Amino acid sequence: METIDSKLVLEGMKSLLKELLLGPAGGASWVLNPGDKGLIGTLESLSPEEASENLVPGRSSIAGHADHVRFSLNLVNRWARGENPFADADWKSSWRNQQVDAASWDEIRRQLADEAQKWLAAVEQPREWDAVSFTGTMGTAPHVAYHLSAIRQLLGHLGH
């Protein structure tokens, strides 16, 4: 049985995560279409009013999805710095920002971009792995993909 170097796995995961967050780099596109802006670029094009609109009754706004992703990336960044933020993480609170004004929308997007850059750098750092930490790290890419997809579905309701 052939083995795969964990460094190679992490490089692949980082490439996918970077594409989902920032859009495809150069000519390589694994998940998104070439020229796609990724999550952060998609959010940059939205007004606070668009981000706050309740487009599907009973579901999150785009602002809610963005703040939830910001919250989750903050947790994994804290974990990468040696904390255990998951024990008392208030996931419910990560969905509270459904309505935003210009200042809070700018802040959510700024913090999300900052947490994304920190996480992309953290993924490259050597560390001791176990099944939980490796699975959690790998899970960040599909988590971002899920929320990007949900946001894209909501954009269709806005006529984007």
PyMOL commands that place a pseudoatom at each C-alpha (Angstrom):
pseudoatom trace, name=CA, resn=MET, resi=1, chain=A, elem=C, hetatm=0, pos=[0.000, 0.000, 0.000]
pseudoatom trace, name=CA, resn=GLU, resi=2, chain=A, elem=C, hetatm=0, pos=[1.343, 3.393, -0.991]
pseudoatom trace, name=CA, resn=THR, resi=3, chain=A, elem=C, hetatm=0, pos=[1.494, 6.085, 1.675]
pseudoatom trace, name=CA, resn=ILE, resi=4, chain=A, elem=C, hetatm=0, pos=[0.822, 9.779, 1.203]
pseudoatom trace, name=CA, resn=ASP, resi=5, chain=A, elem=C, hetatm=0, pos=[3.012, 12.342, 2.905]
pseudoatom trace, name=CA, resn=SER, resi=6, chain=A, elem=C, hetatm=0, pos=[0.925, 14.457, 5.294]
pseudoatom trace, name=CA, resn=LYS, resi=7, chain=A, elem=C, hetatm=0, pos=[2.678, 17.569, 3.985]
pseudoatom trace, name=CA, resn=LEU, resi=8, chain=A, elem=C, hetatm=0, pos=[1.337, 16.795, 0.504]
pseudoatom trace, name=CA, resn=VAL, resi=9, chain=A, elem=C, hetatm=0, pos=[-2.175, 16.300, 1.887]
pseudoatom trace, name=CA, resn=LEU, resi=10, chain=A, elem=C, hetatm=0, pos=[-2.029, 19.603, 3.745]
pseudoatom trace, name=CA, resn=GLU, resi=11, chain=A, elem=C, hetatm=0, pos=[-0.707, 21.439, 0.684]
pseudoatom trace, name=CA, resn=GLY, resi=12, chain=A, elem=C, hetatm=0, pos=[-3.645, 20.106, -1.331]
pseudoatom trace, name=CA, resn=MET, resi=13, chain=A, elem=C, hetatm=0, pos=[-6.115, 21.078, 1.370]
pseudoatom trace, name=CA, resn=LYS, resi=14, chain=A, elem=C, hetatm=0, pos=[-4.590, 24.561, 1.597]
pseudoatom trace, name=CA, resn=SER, resi=15, chain=A, elem=C, hetatm=0, pos=[-4.892, 24.972, -2.188]
pseudoatom trace, name=CA, resn=LEU, resi=16, chain=A, elem=C, hetatm=0, pos=[-8.573, 24.058, -2.039]
pseudoatom trace, name=CA, resn=LEU, resi=17, chain=A, elem=C, hetatm=0, pos=[-9.219, 26.285, 0.957]
pseudoatom trace, name=CA, resn=LYS, resi=18, chain=A, elem=C, hetatm=0, pos=[-7.387, 29.205, -0.644]
pseudoatom trace, name=CA, resn=GLU, resi=19, chain=A, elem=C, hetatm=0, pos=[-9.422, 28.787, -3.819]
pseudoatom trace, name=CA, resn=LEU, resi=20, chain=A, elem=C, hetatm=0, pos=[-12.689, 28.726, -1.870]
pseudoatom trace, name=CA, resn=LEU, resi=21, chain=A, elem=C, hetatm=0, pos=[-11.757, 31.803, 0.150]
pseudoatom trace, name=CA, resn=LEU, resi=22, chain=A, elem=C, hetatm=0, pos=[-9.902, 33.903, -2.435]
pseudoatom trace, name=CA, resn=GLY, resi=23, chain=A, elem=C, hetatm=0, pos=[-10.740, 32.375, -5.816]
pseudoatom trace, name=CA, resn=PRO, resi=24, chain=A, elem=C, hetatm=0, pos=[-8.633, 30.232, -8.139]
pseudoatom trace, name=CA, resn=ALA, resi=25, chain=A, elem=C, hetatm=0, pos=[-4.993, 31.215, -8.492]
pseudoatom trace, name=CA, resn=GLY, resi=26, chain=A, elem=C, hetatm=0, pos=[-3.404, 31.307, -11.918]
pseudoatom trace, name=CA, resn=GLY, resi=27, chain=A, elem=C, hetatm=0, pos=[-4.611, 28.625, -14.286]
pseudoatom trace, name=CA, resn=ALA, resi=28, chain=A, elem=C, hetatm=0, pos=[-5.480, 25.990, -11.686]
pseudoatom trace, name=CA, resn=SER, resi=29, chain=A, elem=C, hetatm=0, pos=[-9.101, 25.683, -10.668]
pseudoatom trace, name=CA, resn=TRP, resi=30, chain=A, elem=C, hetatm=0, pos=[-10.208, 22.693, -8.616]
pseudoatom trace, name=CA, resn=VAL, resi=31, chain=A, elem=C, hetatm=0, pos=[-13.627, 23.658, -7.253]
pseudoatom trace, name=CA, resn=LEU, resi=32, chain=A, elem=C, hetatm=0, pos=[-14.661, 27.065, -8.547]
pseudoatom trace, name=CA, resn=ASN, resi=33, chain=A, elem=C, hetatm=0, pos=[-14.777, 28.332, -12.103]
pseudoatom trace, name=CA, resn=PRO, resi=34, chain=A, elem=C, hetatm=0, pos=[-11.748, 30.254, -13.384]
pseudoatom trace, name=CA, resn=GLY, resi=35, chain=A, elem=C, hetatm=0, pos=[-12.116, 33.929, -12.535]
pseudoatom trace, name=CA, resn=ASP, resi=36, chain=A, elem=C, hetatm=0, pos=[-14.391, 33.261, -9.552]
pseudoatom trace, name=CA, resn=LYS, resi=37, chain=A, elem=C, hetatm=0, pos=[-13.823, 35.631, -6.618]
pseudoatom trace, name=CA, resn=GLY, resi=38, chain=A, elem=C, hetatm=0, pos=[-14.237, 33.042, -3.869]
pseudoatom trace, name=CA, resn=LEU, resi=39, chain=A, elem=C, hetatm=0, pos=[-16.022, 33.745, -0.613]
pseudoatom trace, name=CA, resn=ILE, resi=40, chain=A, elem=C, hetatm=0, pos=[-14.221, 36.932, 0.357]
pseudoatom trace, name=CA, resn=GLY, resi=41, chain=A, elem=C, hetatm=0, pos=[-14.541, 38.533, -3.073]
pseudoatom trace, name=CA, resn=THR, resi=42, chain=A, elem=C, hetatm=0, pos=[-18.190, 37.556, -3.257]
pseudoatom trace, name=CA, resn=LEU, resi=43, chain=A, elem=C, hetatm=0, pos=[-18.903, 39.270, 0.058]
pseudoatom trace, name=CA, resn=GLU, resi=44, chain=A, elem=C, hetatm=0, pos=[-16.992, 42.403, -0.990]
pseudoatom trace, name=CA, resn=SER, resi=45, chain=A, elem=C, hetatm=0, pos=[-19.488, 43.011, -3.773]
pseudoatom trace, name=CA, resn=LEU, resi=46, chain=A, elem=C, hetatm=0, pos=[-22.507, 43.102, -1.437]
pseudoatom trace, name=CA, resn=SER, resi=47, chain=A, elem=C, hetatm=0, pos=[-24.034, 46.063, 0.346]
pseudoatom trace, name=CA, resn=PRO, resi=48, chain=A, elem=C, hetatm=0, pos=[-25.015, 45.815, 4.019]
pseudoatom trace, name=CA, resn=GLU, resi=49, chain=A, elem=C, hetatm=0, pos=[-28.655, 45.868, 2.934]
pseudoatom trace, name=CA, resn=GLU, resi=50, chain=A, elem=C, hetatm=0, pos=[-28.178, 42.932, 0.567]
pseudoatom trace, name=CA, resn=ALA, resi=51, chain=A, elem=C, hetatm=0, pos=[-26.197, 41.013, 3.184]
pseudoatom trace, name=CA, resn=SER, resi=52, chain=A, elem=C, hetatm=0, pos=[-28.922, 41.595, 5.797]
pseudoatom trace, name=CA, resn=GLU, resi=53, chain=A, elem=C, hetatm=0, pos=[-31.923, 40.722, 3.684]
pseudoatom trace, name=CA, resn=ASN, resi=54, chain=A, elem=C, hetatm=0, pos=[-33.960, 37.744, 4.900]
pseudoatom trace, name=CA, resn=LEU, resi=55, chain=A, elem=C, hetatm=0, pos=[-34.202, 36.052, 1.517]
pseudoatom trace, name=CA, resn=VAL, resi=56, chain=A, elem=C, hetatm=0, pos=[-35.513, 32.674, 2.669]
pseudoatom trace, name=CA, resn=PRO, resi=57, chain=A, elem=C, hetatm=0, pos=[-37.833, 32.780, 5.676]
pseudoatom trace, name=CA, resn=GLY, resi=58, chain=A, elem=C, hetatm=0, pos=[-36.425, 30.854, 8.622]
pseudoatom trace, name=CA, resn=ARG, resi=59, chain=A, elem=C, hetatm=0, pos=[-32.917, 30.742, 7.129]
pseudoatom trace, name=CA, resn=SER, resi=60, chain=A, elem=C, hetatm=0, pos=[-29.796, 32.762, 7.701]
pseudoatom trace, name=CA, resn=SER, resi=61, chain=A, elem=C, hetatm=0, pos=[-28.968, 35.964, 5.883]
pseudoatom trace, name=CA, resn=ILE, resi=62, chain=A, elem=C, hetatm=0, pos=[-25.737, 36.281, 3.929]
pseudoatom trace, name=CA, resn=ALA, resi=63, chain=A, elem=C, hetatm=0, pos=[-24.355, 38.350, 6.819]
pseudoatom trace, name=CA, resn=GLY, resi=64, chain=A, elem=C, hetatm=0, pos=[-25.187, 35.476, 9.166]
pseudoatom trace, name=CA, resn=HIS, resi=65, chain=A, elem=C, hetatm=0, pos=[-23.286, 32.984, 7.017]
pseudoatom trace, name=CA, resn=ALA, resi=66, chain=A, elem=C, hetatm=0, pos=[-20.301, 35.340, 6.743]
pseudoatom trace, name=CA, resn=ASP, resi=67, chain=A, elem=C, hetatm=0, pos=[-20.114, 35.927, 10.483]
pseudoatom trace, name=CA, resn=HIS, resi=68, chain=A, elem=C, hetatm=0, pos=[-20.468, 32.200, 11.184]
pseudoatom trace, name=CA, resn=VAL, resi=69, chain=A, elem=C, hetatm=0, pos=[-17.495, 31.431, 8.912]
pseudoatom trace, name=CA, resn=ARG, resi=70, chain=A, elem=C, hetatm=0, pos=[-15.524, 34.238, 10.598]
pseudoatom trace, name=CA, resn=PHE, resi=71, chain=A, elem=C, hetatm=0, pos=[-16.362, 32.720, 13.997]
pseudoatom trace, name=CA, resn=SER, resi=72, chain=A, elem=C, hetatm=0, pos=[-15.308, 29.213, 12.949]
pseudoatom trace, name=CA, resn=LEU, resi=73, chain=A, elem=C, hetatm=0, pos=[-12.019, 30.397, 11.437]
pseudoatom trace, name=CA, resn=ASN, resi=74, chain=A, elem=C, hetatm=0, pos=[-11.307, 32.338, 14.625]
pseudoatom trace, name=CA, resn=LEU, resi=75, chain=A, elem=C, hetatm=0, pos=[-11.745, 29.113, 16.596]
pseudoatom trace, name=CA, resn=VAL, resi=76, chain=A, elem=C, hetatm=0, pos=[-9.369, 27.088, 14.419]
pseudoatom trace, name=CA, resn=ASN, resi=77, chain=A, elem=C, hetatm=0, pos=[-6.819, 29.898, 14.534]
pseudoatom trace, name=CA, resn=ARG, resi=78, chain=A, elem=C, hetatm=0, pos=[-6.995, 29.940, 18.325]
pseudoatom trace, name=CA, resn=TRP, resi=79, chain=A, elem=C, hetatm=0, pos=[-6.593, 26.149, 18.292]
pseudoatom trace, name=CA, resn=ALA, resi=80, chain=A, elem=C, hetatm=0, pos=[-3.530, 26.516, 16.022]
pseudoatom trace, name=CA, resn=ARG, resi=81, chain=A, elem=C, hetatm=0, pos=[-2.006, 28.884, 18.605]
pseudoatom trace, name=CA, resn=GLY, resi=82, chain=A, elem=C, hetatm=0, pos=[-2.392, 26.220, 21.295]
pseudoatom trace, name=CA, resn=GLU, resi=83, chain=A, elem=C, hetatm=0, pos=[-5.739, 27.078, 22.874]
pseudoatom trace, name=CA, resn=ASN, resi=84, chain=A, elem=C, hetatm=0, pos=[-8.724, 24.760, 23.238]
pseudoatom trace, name=CA, resn=PRO, resi=85, chain=A, elem=C, hetatm=0, pos=[-11.522, 27.116, 22.171]
pseudoatom trace, name=CA, resn=PHE, resi=86, chain=A, elem=C, hetatm=0, pos=[-13.947, 24.345, 21.252]
pseudoatom trace, name=CA, resn=ALA, resi=87, chain=A, elem=C, hetatm=0, pos=[-14.764, 23.249, 24.795]
pseudoatom trace, name=CA, resn=ASP, resi=88, chain=A, elem=C, hetatm=0, pos=[-16.832, 26.356, 25.496]
pseudoatom trace, name=CA, resn=ALA, resi=89, chain=A, elem=C, hetatm=0, pos=[-17.486, 27.643, 21.969]
pseudoatom trace, name=CA, resn=ASP, resi=90, chain=A, elem=C, hetatm=0, pos=[-20.923, 29.236, 21.681]
pseudoatom trace, name=CA, resn=TRP, resi=91, chain=A, elem=C, hetatm=0, pos=[-21.859, 28.148, 18.156]
pseudoatom trace, name=CA, resn=LYS, resi=92, chain=A, elem=C, hetatm=0, pos=[-25.349, 29.570, 18.544]
pseudoatom trace, name=CA, resn=SER, resi=93, chain=A, elem=C, hetatm=0, pos=[-23.848, 33.041, 19.002]
pseudoatom trace, name=CA, resn=SER, resi=94, chain=A, elem=C, hetatm=0, pos=[-22.095, 32.703, 15.657]
pseudoatom trace, name=CA, resn=TRP, resi=95, chain=A, elem=C, hetatm=0, pos=[-25.483, 33.112, 13.972]
pseudoatom trace, name=CA, resn=ARG, resi=96, chain=A, elem=C, hetatm=0, pos=[-26.638, 36.235, 15.834]
pseudoatom trace, name=CA, resn=ASN, resi=97, chain=A, elem=C, hetatm=0, pos=[-25.422, 38.841, 13.320]
pseudoatom trace, name=CA, resn=GLN, resi=98, chain=A, elem=C, hetatm=0, pos=[-28.181, 38.511, 10.755]
pseudoatom trace, name=CA, resn=GLN, resi=99, chain=A, elem=C, hetatm=0, pos=[-28.626, 42.253, 10.203]
pseudoatom trace, name=CA, resn=VAL, resi=100, chain=A, elem=C, hetatm=0, pos=[-25.677, 44.580, 9.598]
pseudoatom trace, name=CA, resn=ASP, resi=101, chain=A, elem=C, hetatm=0, pos=[-25.088, 48.257, 9.010]
pseudoatom trace, name=CA, resn=ALA, resi=102, chain=A, elem=C, hetatm=0, pos=[-22.188, 49.580, 6.932]
pseudoatom trace, name=CA, resn=ALA, resi=103, chain=A, elem=C, hetatm=0, pos=[-19.710, 49.625, 9.826]
pseudoatom trace, name=CA, resn=SER, resi=104, chain=A, elem=C, hetatm=0, pos=[-20.527, 46.131, 11.114]
pseudoatom trace, name=CA, resn=TRP, resi=105, chain=A, elem=C, hetatm=0, pos=[-20.568, 44.660, 7.585]
pseudoatom trace, name=CA, resn=ASP, resi=106, chain=A, elem=C, hetatm=0, pos=[-17.138, 46.161, 6.911]
pseudoatom trace, name=CA, resn=GLU, resi=107, chain=A, elem=C, hetatm=0, pos=[-15.889, 44.742, 10.218]
pseudoatom trace, name=CA, resn=ILE, resi=108, chain=A, elem=C, hetatm=0, pos=[-17.231, 41.227, 9.590]
pseudoatom trace, name=CA, resn=ARG, resi=109, chain=A, elem=C, hetatm=0, pos=[-15.628, 41.154, 6.133]
pseudoatom trace, name=CA, resn=ARG, resi=110, chain=A, elem=C, hetatm=0, pos=[-12.333, 42.560, 7.442]
pseudoatom trace, name=CA, resn=GLN, resi=111, chain=A, elem=C, hetatm=0, pos=[-12.198, 40.055, 10.292]
pseudoatom trace, name=CA, resn=LEU, resi=112, chain=A, elem=C, hetatm=0, pos=[-13.166, 37.182, 7.996]
pseudoatom trace, name=CA, resn=ALA, resi=113, chain=A, elem=C, hetatm=0, pos=[-10.378, 38.066, 5.548]
pseudoatom trace, name=CA, resn=ASP, resi=114, chain=A, elem=C, hetatm=0, pos=[-7.914, 38.373, 8.454]
pseudoatom trace, name=CA, resn=GLU, resi=115, chain=A, elem=C, hetatm=0, pos=[-8.928, 35.030, 9.979]
pseudoatom trace, name=CA, resn=ALA, resi=116, chain=A, elem=C, hetatm=0, pos=[-8.736, 33.407, 6.528]
pseudoatom trace, name=CA, resn=GLN, resi=117, chain=A, elem=C, hetatm=0, pos=[-5.160, 34.616, 5.981]
pseudoatom trace, name=CA, resn=LYS, resi=118, chain=A, elem=C, hetatm=0, pos=[-4.136, 33.470, 9.456]
pseudoatom trace, name=CA, resn=TRP, resi=119, chain=A, elem=C, hetatm=0, pos=[-5.662, 30.038, 8.900]
pseudoatom trace, name=CA, resn=LEU, resi=120, chain=A, elem=C, hetatm=0, pos=[-4.011, 29.621, 5.505]
pseudoatom trace, name=CA, resn=ALA, resi=121, chain=A, elem=C, hetatm=0, pos=[-0.661, 30.360, 7.185]
pseudoatom trace, name=CA, resn=ALA, resi=122, chain=A, elem=C, hetatm=0, pos=[-1.413, 28.090, 10.164]
pseudoatom trace, name=CA, resn=VAL, resi=123, chain=A, elem=C, hetatm=0, pos=[-2.186, 25.085, 7.954]
pseudoatom trace, name=CA, resn=GLU, resi=124, chain=A, elem=C, hetatm=0, pos=[1.435, 25.133, 6.766]
pseudoatom trace, name=CA, resn=GLN, resi=125, chain=A, elem=C, hetatm=0, pos=[2.924, 25.045, 10.247]
pseudoatom trace, name=CA, resn=PRO, resi=126, chain=A, elem=C, hetatm=0, pos=[4.383, 21.746, 11.449]
pseudoatom trace, name=CA, resn=ARG, resi=127, chain=A, elem=C, hetatm=0, pos=[2.463, 20.174, 14.325]
pseudoatom trace, name=CA, resn=GLU, resi=128, chain=A, elem=C, hetatm=0, pos=[1.718, 16.869, 15.981]
pseudoatom trace, name=CA, resn=TRP, resi=129, chain=A, elem=C, hetatm=0, pos=[-1.383, 15.338, 14.431]
pseudoatom trace, name=CA, resn=ASP, resi=130, chain=A, elem=C, hetatm=0, pos=[-4.015, 13.040, 15.804]
pseudoatom trace, name=CA, resn=ALA, resi=131, chain=A, elem=C, hetatm=0, pos=[-7.247, 11.910, 14.162]
pseudoatom trace, name=CA, resn=VAL, resi=132, chain=A, elem=C, hetatm=0, pos=[-9.324, 14.713, 15.692]
pseudoatom trace, name=CA, resn=SER, resi=133, chain=A, elem=C, hetatm=0, pos=[-6.967, 17.581, 14.830]
pseudoatom trace, name=CA, resn=PHE, resi=134, chain=A, elem=C, hetatm=0, pos=[-6.327, 16.279, 11.316]
pseudoatom trace, name=CA, resn=THR, resi=135, chain=A, elem=C, hetatm=0, pos=[-10.021, 15.738, 10.591]
pseudoatom trace, name=CA, resn=GLY, resi=136, chain=A, elem=C, hetatm=0, pos=[-10.889, 19.150, 12.034]
pseudoatom trace, name=CA, resn=THR, resi=137, chain=A, elem=C, hetatm=0, pos=[-8.264, 20.822, 9.896]
pseudoatom trace, name=CA, resn=MET, resi=138, chain=A, elem=C, hetatm=0, pos=[-9.392, 19.003, 6.769]
pseudoatom trace, name=CA, resn=GLY, resi=139, chain=A, elem=C, hetatm=0, pos=[-13.000, 19.864, 7.598]
pseudoatom trace, name=CA, resn=THR, resi=140, chain=A, elem=C, hetatm=0, pos=[-12.422, 23.589, 7.248]
pseudoatom trace, name=CA, resn=ALA, resi=141, chain=A, elem=C, hetatm=0, pos=[-12.389, 23.423, 3.436]
pseudoatom trace, name=CA, resn=PRO, resi=142, chain=A, elem=C, hetatm=0, pos=[-15.778, 21.704, 3.045]
pseudoatom trace, name=CA, resn=HIS, resi=143, chain=A, elem=C, hetatm=0, pos=[-17.185, 23.948, 5.778]
pseudoatom trace, name=CA, resn=VAL, resi=144, chain=A, elem=C, hetatm=0, pos=[-16.202, 27.054, 3.792]
pseudoatom trace, name=CA, resn=ALA, resi=145, chain=A, elem=C, hetatm=0, pos=[-17.495, 25.415, 0.586]
pseudoatom trace, name=CA, resn=TYR, resi=146, chain=A, elem=C, hetatm=0, pos=[-20.855, 24.711, 2.212]
pseudoatom trace, name=CA, resn=HIS, resi=147, chain=A, elem=C, hetatm=0, pos=[-21.318, 28.327, 3.300]
pseudoatom trace, name=CA, resn=LEU, resi=148, chain=A, elem=C, hetatm=0, pos=[-20.072, 29.723, -0.010]
pseudoatom trace, name=CA, resn=SER, resi=149, chain=A, elem=C, hetatm=0, pos=[-22.645, 27.540, -1.739]
pseudoatom trace, name=CA, resn=ALA, resi=150, chain=A, elem=C, hetatm=0, pos=[-25.413, 28.665, 0.629]
pseudoatom trace, name=CA, resn=ILE, resi=151, chain=A, elem=C, hetatm=0, pos=[-24.468, 32.298, -0.005]
pseudoatom trace, name=CA, resn=ARG, resi=152, chain=A, elem=C, hetatm=0, pos=[-24.473, 31.703, -3.757]
pseudoatom trace, name=CA, resn=GLN, resi=153, chain=A, elem=C, hetatm=0, pos=[-27.975, 30.247, -3.504]
pseudoatom trace, name=CA, resn=LEU, resi=154, chain=A, elem=C, hetatm=0, pos=[-29.097, 33.334, -1.591]
pseudoatom trace, name=CA, resn=LEU, resi=155, chain=A, elem=C, hetatm=0, pos=[-27.507, 35.583, -4.219]
pseudoatom trace, name=CA, resn=GLY, resi=156, chain=A, elem=C, hetatm=0, pos=[-29.855, 34.046, -6.756]
pseudoatom trace, name=CA, resn=HIS, resi=157, chain=A, elem=C, hetatm=0, pos=[-32.754, 35.460, -4.738]
pseudoatom trace, name=CA, resn=LEU, resi=158, chain=A, elem=C, hetatm=0, pos=[-31.111, 38.901, -5.025]
pseudoatom trace, name=CA, resn=GLY, resi=159, chain=A, elem=C, hetatm=0, pos=[-30.809, 38.553, -8.782]
pseudoatom trace, name=CA, resn=HIS, resi=160, chain=A, elem=C, hetatm=0, pos=[-26.980, 38.304, -8.726]
for i in range(1, 160): cmd.bond("trace and resi %d" % i, "trace and resi %d" % (i + 1))
show_as sticks, trace
zoom trace
